[in-house]
Structure formats: structure tokens, C-alpha cells
Amino acid sequence: MSHKYHVFVCTQQRPEGHPRGCCTSRGGGAPFFDRLVELMNQRDLWNSGVSAAQSSCLGFCKFGPEMVVYPEGVWYRPEKVEDIDEIVQSHLVDGKPVERVRIYPTK
């Protein structure tokens, strides 16, 4: 089956004071990934062409925790776990990116 969407969520953890900085101090991405998987299971999105994976650093730590949805390359910075609910419904189910938590990262 081809992927309609493939979601990557950064769950990288770095030691305190790491030169690249880290979003771990802002809670990290693990709770967002956990909620994403929970919702994908509830809605059976795995069998609808949606896939999700934990990722190491996605490279834009100042924006983190962050996630990206391919193939469009839409980047998100969810601020609270409930934002994942909106991303799943609006983007992964309805095909409409969520501008409220969308980011346009540059290095």
C-alpha cells in the first residue's frame, strides 16, 4: 500500500546544555507521538494509507517539539497534546493543514 501521509515526530532527547539546544526542556515530542498513535489506532488510519514514525532530530530545534507530514512537507509545532487531535482530523482525515500550529522552518 502506498502512503497517503507519512508523519514524523521528533522524539530526540539531548543532555542539558547541548550546543544545538533541544525541545526536551519544553516537554519533548514523545507525548505528541503517543497521542498521534492513539488516534491513528482509534480511527484505523494505519489501514488508510497513513503512517507515523518517531524521529531523531529533525533539525529545527528552536521550533520544537515538531513534526512533519509528507509528502507535502507540512511542518507543525503542536503546543499542547490536544493539538494532535486537530491535526489528525483536519490534515490526516480531511486533507486540510492546520495553519494555527503550522510552522515554516528555516535553519
C-alpha positions as CSV (number, residue, x, y, z in Angstrom):
1,M,0.0,0.0,0.0
2,S,1.3,3.4,-0.8
3,H,1.3,6.1,1.8
4,K,-1.2,9.0,1.6
5,Y,0.6,10.6,4.5
6,H,3.7,9.8,6.5
7,V,4.1,11.7,9.8
8,F,7.4,12.0,11.5
9,V,7.5,13.3,15.1
10,C,10.8,14.3,16.7
11,T,11.3,12.5,20.0
12,Q,15.1,13.3,20.3
13,Q,16.4,13.8,23.8
14,R,19.6,15.6,24.3
15,P,21.6,16.3,27.5
16,E,21.1,19.6,29.3
17,G,23.3,22.3,27.7
18,H,23.8,20.6,24.4
19,P,25.1,23.1,21.8
20,R,22.1,22.5,19.4
21,G,19.7,23.1,22.2
22,C,16.7,20.8,22.5
23,C,13.0,20.9,22.8
24,T,13.2,18.4,25.7
25,S,13.1,21.4,28.0
26,R,9.7,22.1,26.5
27,G,8.4,18.6,27.2
28,G,9.8,16.9,24.0
29,G,7.8,15.2,21.3
30,A,7.0,11.8,22.9
31,P,3.6,12.9,24.3
32,F,2.6,14.1,20.8
33,F,3.7,10.9,19.2
34,D,1.9,8.8,21.8
35,R,-1.4,10.8,21.1
36,L,-0.9,10.5,17.4
37,V,-0.6,6.7,17.6
38,E,-3.6,6.5,19.9
39,L,-5.8,8.5,17.5
40,M,-4.5,6.6,14.5
41,N,-5.4,3.3,16.2
42,Q,-8.9,4.6,17.2
43,R,-9.6,5.8,13.6
44,D,-7.8,2.8,11.9
45,L,-5.7,5.3,9.9
46,W,-2.9,2.7,9.5
47,N,-5.1,0.9,7.0
48,S,-6.0,4.1,5.2
49,G,-2.5,5.0,3.9
50,V,-1.3,7.0,6.9
51,S,1.9,6.0,8.6
52,A,3.7,7.5,11.6
53,A,7.2,7.2,13.0
54,Q,9.3,8.6,15.8
55,S,12.3,10.5,14.5
56,S,15.5,11.7,15.9
57,C,16.4,15.4,15.4
58,L,14.5,17.0,12.5
59,G,17.0,19.9,12.5
60,F,14.8,22.8,13.7
61,C,15.3,22.6,17.4
62,K,14.3,26.2,18.1
63,F,10.8,25.4,16.9
64,G,10.5,22.1,18.7
65,P,8.9,19.9,19.6
66,E,8.0,19.5,15.9
67,M,6.5,17.1,13.4
68,V,6.4,17.0,9.7
69,V,3.8,15.4,7.3
70,Y,4.9,14.1,4.0
71,P,4.5,14.1,1.0
72,E,3.6,17.8,1.3
73,G,6.3,18.6,3.8
74,V,3.9,20.4,6.1
75,W,5.7,21.2,9.4
76,Y,3.9,21.6,12.8
77,R,4.8,22.7,16.2
78,P,1.9,21.5,18.4
79,E,1.8,23.5,21.6
80,K,-0.4,21.0,23.6
81,V,-1.3,17.4,23.2
82,E,-4.8,18.3,22.1
83,D,-3.4,20.0,19.0
84,I,-2.7,16.5,17.7
85,D,-6.4,15.8,17.7
86,E,-7.0,18.8,15.4
87,I,-4.0,17.8,13.1
88,V,-5.3,14.3,12.8
89,Q,-8.9,15.3,11.9
90,S,-8.1,18.3,9.8
91,H,-5.0,17.2,7.9
92,L,-4.8,13.4,8.0
93,V,-8.6,12.8,7.7
94,D,-9.9,15.9,5.8
95,G,-6.7,16.8,3.9
96,K,-6.5,20.4,5.2
97,P,-3.3,21.6,7.0
98,V,-3.8,23.3,10.4
99,E,-2.4,26.8,9.9
100,R,-2.7,27.7,13.6
101,V,0.1,25.3,14.6
102,R,1.9,25.2,11.2
103,I,5.5,26.5,11.0
104,Y,7.8,27.3,8.1
105,P,11.2,26.4,9.5
106,T,14.5,27.7,8.1
107,K,17.9,26.9,9.5
